Amino acid sequence: MTTESAMPRTRLQILVCDGPSCGVTHESELLKELLVARVAADPELQGRVHVVDYMCFGRCSEGPNMFVRRLGPQERADAEPDSAAFSGERGFYPGMDRGKCERVLAQHCKAGVVVGDLVDDY
């Protein structure tokens, strides 16, 4: 008998750009605070979704930017990955705001469905 609670839950990392443009001009720190608070308040996300700073995605004019990616079984959730970690992942979200973050948390992080109208190639 397999129940949803018995199935392994995918661990995710949300990388929020904290580079000079997103961090200062686009105030990405406010989005990070929102994401951290929402994850902490949601039992489906707690302990499974980790929000961390990322130095720069190189898409500064589109910020604030974030990337949602799966974590490997032994991968540290609090560590900034190298750019090779993005290969094969569809999770780059440019131009984020509060409403878009809520959609990404609900669809991508909870339901496992990439938000098609928000995601972009990276």
C-alpha positions as CSV (number, residue, x, y, z in Angstrom):
1,M,0.0,0.0,0.0
2,T,1.5,3.3,-1.1
3,T,0.1,6.6,0.3
4,E,1.1,10.1,-0.7
5,S,2.8,10.6,2.7
6,A,4.8,7.4,2.3
7,M,6.2,8.6,-1.1
8,P,9.6,10.4,-1.0
9,R,9.2,14.1,-1.4
10,T,11.5,16.0,-3.7
11,R,13.8,18.5,-2.0
12,L,14.0,21.8,-3.8
13,Q,16.3,24.8,-3.7
14,I,15.1,28.2,-4.6
15,L,18.0,30.4,-5.6
16,V,17.3,34.1,-5.4
17,C,19.7,36.4,-7.2
18,D,21.5,38.7,-4.8
19,G,23.9,40.2,-7.3
20,P,24.5,44.0,-7.6
21,S,21.5,44.6,-9.9
22,C,18.9,42.3,-8.4
23,G,20.0,42.8,-4.8
24,V,20.1,46.6,-4.9
25,T,18.1,47.8,-7.9
26,H,15.4,45.1,-7.9
27,E,15.3,44.6,-4.1
28,S,15.5,40.8,-4.3
29,E,16.0,40.6,-0.6
30,L,12.2,41.4,-0.2
31,L,11.3,38.4,-2.4
32,K,13.7,36.2,-0.4
33,E,12.1,37.3,2.8
34,L,8.6,36.5,1.4
35,L,9.7,33.1,0.2
36,V,11.3,32.2,3.5
37,A,8.2,33.2,5.4
38,R,5.8,31.3,3.1
39,V,7.9,28.2,3.2
40,A,8.1,28.3,7.0
41,A,4.4,28.7,7.3
42,D,3.5,25.9,4.9
43,P,3.8,22.3,6.3
44,E,4.0,20.9,2.7
45,L,7.1,23.1,2.0
46,Q,8.8,23.1,5.4
47,G,12.0,21.1,5.5
48,R,11.7,20.3,1.8
49,V,12.1,23.7,0.1
50,H,15.2,25.8,0.9
51,V,15.7,29.4,-0.1
52,V,19.2,30.7,-0.6
53,D,21.1,33.6,-2.1
54,Y,22.7,33.2,-5.5
55,M,25.4,35.6,-6.6
56,C,24.2,36.4,-10.2
57,F,22.4,34.7,-13.0
58,G,23.7,37.3,-15.5
59,R,20.3,38.4,-16.6
60,C,20.3,41.6,-14.6
61,S,17.9,43.7,-16.7
62,E,15.2,41.1,-16.1
63,G,15.5,40.9,-12.3
64,P,14.7,40.1,-9.7
65,N,15.5,36.5,-10.8
66,M,15.2,33.2,-9.2
67,F,15.8,29.5,-10.0
68,V,13.9,26.5,-8.6
69,R,15.9,23.3,-8.8
70,R,15.8,19.7,-7.5
71,L,18.4,18.8,-4.9
72,G,20.3,15.6,-5.0
73,P,20.0,13.1,-2.2
74,Q,23.3,14.1,-0.5
75,E,23.4,17.7,-1.7
76,R,23.5,20.5,0.9
77,A,20.4,22.7,0.7
78,D,22.2,25.8,2.1
79,A,25.1,25.8,-0.4
80,E,25.2,27.9,-3.6
81,P,25.7,25.5,-6.5
82,D,28.0,26.0,-9.5
83,S,26.3,26.8,-12.8
84,A,26.5,23.1,-14.0
85,A,23.6,22.4,-11.5
86,F,21.2,24.2,-13.8
87,S,21.7,21.8,-16.7
88,G,18.6,19.9,-17.5
89,E,16.5,21.9,-15.1
90,R,13.6,24.1,-16.2
91,G,13.2,26.5,-13.3
92,F,14.6,29.9,-14.2
93,Y,12.0,32.6,-13.3
94,P,13.0,36.2,-14.3
95,G,11.2,39.4,-13.3
96,M,9.7,38.0,-10.1
97,D,7.2,39.8,-7.8
98,R,5.1,38.8,-4.9
99,G,2.2,37.3,-6.9
100,K,4.6,35.4,-9.2
101,C,6.4,34.0,-6.2
102,E,3.1,32.8,-4.8
103,R,2.3,31.0,-8.1
104,V,5.8,29.4,-8.2
105,L,5.4,28.1,-4.6
106,A,2.0,26.7,-5.3
107,Q,2.6,25.2,-8.7
108,H,6.3,24.4,-9.0
109,C,7.2,23.7,-5.4
110,K,4.0,22.1,-4.1
111,A,2.5,20.5,-7.2
112,G,5.8,19.8,-9.2
113,V,4.5,21.7,-12.2
114,V,6.7,24.3,-13.9
115,V,4.8,27.6,-14.3
116,G,4.9,27.7,-18.1
117,D,4.0,31.4,-18.6
118,L,6.6,32.5,-16.1
119,V,9.6,30.2,-16.7
120,D,12.3,31.0,-19.2
121,D,15.3,29.2,-20.6
122,Y,18.6,29.7,-18.8
